[in-house]
Amino acid sequence: MSIEQDFDSNFRYVLVAARRARQLQNGAEPLVSTRSRKACRVAQDEIAAGKIAYVKPEGAKVLKPEVEAPDIPKFAS
């Protein structure tokens, strides 16, 4: 596993920000001082300040299911 600071996609950024916002809503203390009281904005400010990192497992692969899907019926138009 490796600790990452930079985001390889916007989707991963949103996932990390959402998870941190949930932690803030559940009572975690903010890591930066900010004017906002909204958990989502505080999480974004923490990421921008470089206070938030995430763990990316090594060798994570997307596997195709081994079961074949049925054929999609074709309709005549």
Sine and cosine of phi, psi and omega as CSV:
sin_phi,cos_phi,sin_psi,cos_psi,sin_omega,cos_omega
0.00,0.00,0.54,-0.84,0.01,-1.00
-0.76,-0.66,0.54,-0.84,0.02,-1.00
-1.00,-0.05,0.81,-0.58,-0.07,-1.00
-0.94,-0.35,0.62,-0.79,0.11,-0.99
-0.96,-0.29,-0.61,0.79,-0.02,-1.00
-1.00,0.01,0.53,-0.85,-0.04,-1.00
-0.99,-0.16,0.73,-0.68,-0.01,-1.00
-1.00,0.07,-0.19,0.98,0.04,-1.00
-0.39,-0.92,0.35,-0.94,0.06,-1.00
-0.92,0.40,-0.53,0.85,0.00,-1.00
-0.88,0.47,-0.70,0.71,0.01,-1.00
-0.91,0.42,-0.61,0.79,0.05,-1.00
-0.86,0.51,-0.71,0.70,-0.01,-1.00
-0.91,0.43,-0.65,0.76,0.01,-1.00
-0.89,0.46,-0.70,0.72,-0.01,-1.00
-0.92,0.39,-0.69,0.73,0.01,-1.00
-0.90,0.44,-0.65,0.76,0.00,-1.00
-0.92,0.40,-0.65,0.76,0.01,-1.00
-0.91,0.41,-0.66,0.76,0.02,-1.00
-0.93,0.38,-0.62,0.78,0.04,-1.00
-0.88,0.47,-0.63,0.78,0.04,-1.00
-0.90,0.44,-0.64,0.77,0.05,-1.00
-0.89,0.46,-0.66,0.75,0.02,-1.00
-0.91,0.42,-0.63,0.78,0.02,-1.00
-0.91,0.40,-0.48,0.88,-0.01,-1.00
-1.00,0.03,0.14,0.99,0.14,-0.99
0.93,-0.37,0.04,1.00,0.03,-1.00
-0.93,0.38,0.53,-0.85,0.01,-1.00
-0.99,0.15,0.66,-0.75,0.06,-1.00
-0.90,0.43,0.56,-0.83,-0.02,-1.00
-1.00,-0.01,-0.20,0.98,0.04,-1.00
-0.73,-0.68,0.39,-0.92,0.10,-1.00
-1.00,0.05,0.71,-0.70,-0.04,-1.00
-0.58,-0.82,0.35,-0.94,0.01,-1.00
-0.99,0.13,-0.34,0.94,-0.06,-1.00
-0.99,0.15,0.52,-0.85,0.09,-1.00
-0.96,-0.29,-0.12,0.99,-0.02,-1.00
-0.98,0.18,0.73,-0.69,-0.08,-1.00
-0.89,0.47,-0.62,0.79,-0.03,-1.00
-0.90,0.43,-0.68,0.73,0.00,-1.00
-0.94,0.34,-0.62,0.78,0.04,-1.00
-0.88,0.47,-0.67,0.74,0.03,-1.00
-0.88,0.48,-0.66,0.75,0.03,-1.00
-0.91,0.43,-0.63,0.78,0.03,-1.00
-0.91,0.41,-0.61,0.79,0.04,-1.00
-0.91,0.41,-0.64,0.76,0.03,-1.00
-0.91,0.41,-0.68,0.73,0.00,-1.00
-0.89,0.45,-0.53,0.85,0.01,-1.00
-0.99,0.16,-0.11,0.99,0.01,-1.00
0.99,0.17,0.34,0.94,-0.03,-1.00
-1.00,0.02,-0.23,0.97,-0.07,-1.00
-0.91,-0.41,0.75,-0.66,0.09,-1.00
-0.77,-0.64,0.22,-0.98,0.04,-1.00
-0.69,-0.72,0.35,-0.94,-0.02,-1.00
-0.98,-0.20,0.80,-0.60,0.01,-1.00
-0.93,-0.38,0.90,-0.44,-0.02,-1.00
-0.93,0.38,0.61,-0.79,0.02,-1.00
-0.98,0.21,0.61,-0.79,0.06,-1.00
0.96,0.27,0.32,0.95,0.04,-1.00
-0.94,0.34,0.84,-0.55,-0.03,-1.00
-0.81,-0.58,0.49,-0.87,0.12,-0.99
-1.00,-0.05,0.86,-0.51,-0.03,-1.00
-0.98,-0.20,0.66,-0.75,0.08,-1.00
-0.98,0.21,0.59,-0.81,0.08,-1.00
-0.91,0.42,0.58,-0.82,-0.02,-1.00
-0.99,0.13,-0.22,0.98,0.01,-1.00
-1.00,0.05,0.79,-0.61,0.02,-1.00
-0.97,0.26,0.65,-0.76,0.03,-1.00
-0.99,0.17,0.50,-0.87,0.04,-1.00
-0.92,0.38,0.40,-0.92,0.02,-1.00
-0.90,0.44,0.57,-0.82,0.05,-1.00
-0.99,0.12,0.80,-0.60,-0.01,-1.00
-0.92,0.40,0.60,-0.80,0.01,-1.00
-0.96,-0.29,0.74,-0.67,-0.02,-1.00
-0.96,-0.27,0.65,-0.76,0.06,-1.00
-0.98,0.18,0.66,-0.75,-0.01,-1.00
-0.97,-0.26,0.00,0.00,0.00,0.00
